[in-house]
């Protein structure tokens, strides 16, 4: 999330609430924007050390009327993460996992985008499951389920929900045993085609190695959808992904190519 703001007003740039320059000019709150003489900025890729003022952070009612075509709701039931992975900024930005007050839903929302970073690491995950059940809407676990610590009880609780999609991750090859155990639990209760697994590449090895290919092909065997993500070093403005990392992500994420072409063959076309 990247934000700019001044005083009591705030403009947010997120996946859902994205405002480009054209929209800002035509926004109904243009008079407020024109009053901005001084602004501060923050967020991933800008400056994560800056925090939102408490009166902004505690807002639970979003103005969906600004986005009349938005047909879903965003929701947080917890923030932060118990882990502190070197490639991830969540712990630094949000601290350890802690429960937060739910947001009010979009009255036009047909489904819910749940943005908890590590849903089951929250001590109150059972209570949060009950909240999601009461919504009685399809849930997209967009930010993630930690496969390494997933229990049978937690997997079974997902079967009580209407699942739109579940995202998980296999970031390090060395976690193979734990990840596959988690996938085996998860696929007992959620259909594999509804599971997307992020695969981090370019972090432990700057270039693509055999274990990267093994990870995505193993997920394919489980009928789980792999989604390759090239590492970005936010602390190094000069950092650039290697070309084979870019190629690998394109190969994995373009499903028709991934299903019909080997990576070696895909690279050979360049």
N, C-alpha and C positions, 0 to 999 in steps of 0.2 A: 504494500500500500504506500503510495506517495501522496503527500498532502501539502498544500500551501494555505496559509491563513493569516489572519490578523485579528487581534482582539477576540470578540465573541463569534466571528464569522469564520467559516472554514470551507474550502473547496477540496474535495477528495478525488483522487484519481485511482480507481480500482478497476478490476475486471468488469464489474457491473456498472458502477457509477463513474464512467469515463466521460470526461468533458473535453472536447477539442476546442480550438480557438473559435471556430465558427459557432459552436453551441454557446460558448460563454458570451459572445456578443449578443446573441438573441435570447439569452436566458431572462426569465422574468425577474430575477434578482440582480439585473445589471446595475441597478442603482446602488446596491450594496457593494458590488465589485468595484464600481467607480470610486467608492470612498476609500478603497485600499491605498494607502500611501506608503505603508511599510508592511512587509510580509516576511514570514519565516518559512523554511522548507524542511522537510524530513521524509524519511521512508527509505526502503531498500533501494540501493543504487544512488541515493542522494546523501543522506546523513541519518543513520539509524540511532545515533546517540540522543537525538532530540525526541522528546516525548510529547504527546498530545496533552493539552490542559485537562485536568480532571473533569471539568464541566462538559468537555467534548467527549472524552473517553467513556463517560457513563451514559451517553445518549443511547436509548434503546428503540426509539421510534424514527424510522427512516422515511423520507418524503418520496415515496414511490410515484407520486403524481408527476414528478419531473420526468419520469420514464414510463409513459403510458403503455408502451409496447412490451414492457418487462412482464413476463408471465410466470416468474418464479420468485421465491424469497431467499434471502441469504440469512444464515444463522450461525451464531457461535454459542456453544454451551460451555466451552472451556478455552483457555488461551495457554500459550507456552508449551513446553515439552520437558519430559524428564531426562531426555538424552541431550548431549552436547556435542553433536557431530561437527567435525572440523569444516565441512563444506556447507553447513547450514547456519543461518543467522537467527533462527527462531528463538533459541535460548537467550541470546544476547538482547534481542528486541523485547521479548515478552516474559522472560524468566521461566521458572519451573511451572509445570502444569498446575493450573488453578481454575476453579469453576467461576463462571461469570453469569450475570443476569441475562436471560434470553432476550433476543430482539423481537419486536413485534413483527408479525408476518405481513407480507403483501396481500391485500384482500383479493387481488387478482391472481395470486400465485397458485400454479397448478402443481408445483413440486418445490422441494427445499434443497438449496445448496448449502451443505453443512461444512464449515471451514475450520473446524477444530483440527489442530496440527497433529495430535496424537490422542484420539478419542478415548481409548481404553486406559490411558495412563492417568486419567482423572479419577481420584478416589470415589467420586460420586457417579461413576459411569452407569450404574444400575438405575439411579434416579434419572439420569439423562436419557436412557433408553425409554423410560416411561413417558418422558416429555415427548419424545419423537413418536411414540405409539399414539399418543393423544392427538397429534397433528393429523394422523390418518392421511398422509400424503406421501408420494414417492420421495425417498431421500437419496441424495447424491453425496456420499462421503468424499468430498473433493480433495481434501488435504491429506487424509491418510489414516490407515489402520496399520499399526506396527505388527508385522507378521512374526517377528522374532519373539514376541512375548504374548502372542494371542493364545488364549486358553479355550478349552472346549466350551466352557460356560459362556464365554464372551461370543464365540462363534455362533452358538445356539441362540443367543439373544438377538442376533441379526435376523434370524428367521422369523422373528415376531414383527419385523418392520416391512414396509413396502420399499423394496430396494430399487432404485433407478440405476445406480452405479456405485461401486466401491473402488477407491484408489488405495494402493499400497505401494511398497517400494522394496527393491533389492539393490541396495547401493554398493555393497561390498561383496565380492565373490566369497570371501572367507565366511560369510554368514549363511552359506548355502544350506547347511543342515537345518538351521533354525527357520530359514525362510520357507523351505519346502515343507517342513512340518506345519508351518502356519498356513500355507496354501492348501495343504491337505485338509486341515480343519475348516478353513474358510469355504472350500468348494463342497463341503458336506451340506452347507446351509445356504449358500448363495450360488446361483448358476454361474459357471465360469465366464460366459460371454458378458456378464455384468461386472467383471473384475478387470481393472486396468492396473498394471504394475509398472511404476516408474523404474527405469534402469539408468543409474548414474554412470557416465563414462567420461574419461578424460581427467579424472581426479587422482586416483592412485597411480595410474599410468597416463602420461600425457597423450599417448597414442592408443589406438585400438589394439587390443591383445586377444588371444584365443579365448580367454575366460569371459570377455565381454560377449563374444558370439555365443558361447556356451550358455550364458545366462538367458539371452533372449530366445534361443532355441529350446531351452528347457521349459520356459514359460509357455512357448507355443505348444509343446507336448502336453502341457496341462490345460490347454485350450484357454489360457489366460492371455489377455491382450498386453503385450509389452509396449512401453512407450519410452524411448531412449531420450535422455536429457544430458546434453553436454555441459560439463562443469563450467561455471562462471566465477572468476575470482573478483568479487566486488571491491576488494581492497587494493587491487592492482589495475589501474586505468589502462595500462599498456597490455594487459593480458589478452591473448587471442587464441581461439580454439584452433587446433590442428585441423588440416583439411580432411584427414581420414575420420576424425570425430564428427565433423559436419556431414560427411558422406554416410557414416554409420547411422546417424540420427535420421537422415532422410530415408535411408533404406528401410529402417525399422518402422518408421512412422507413416510411410506410404504403404498402406496395407496390401494393395494389389501387387506391388513390387516385392514386398517382404514374403508374400505367400508363394511367389512363383520364381524368385531369383535368389541365388546365393550371393552373399556379400562380395565374394571374390569376383563374381561375374558383374555385379553392379559397379564396382570400382573399375573393372576393365573397360567399361563403356566410356570413360573419361579420356 
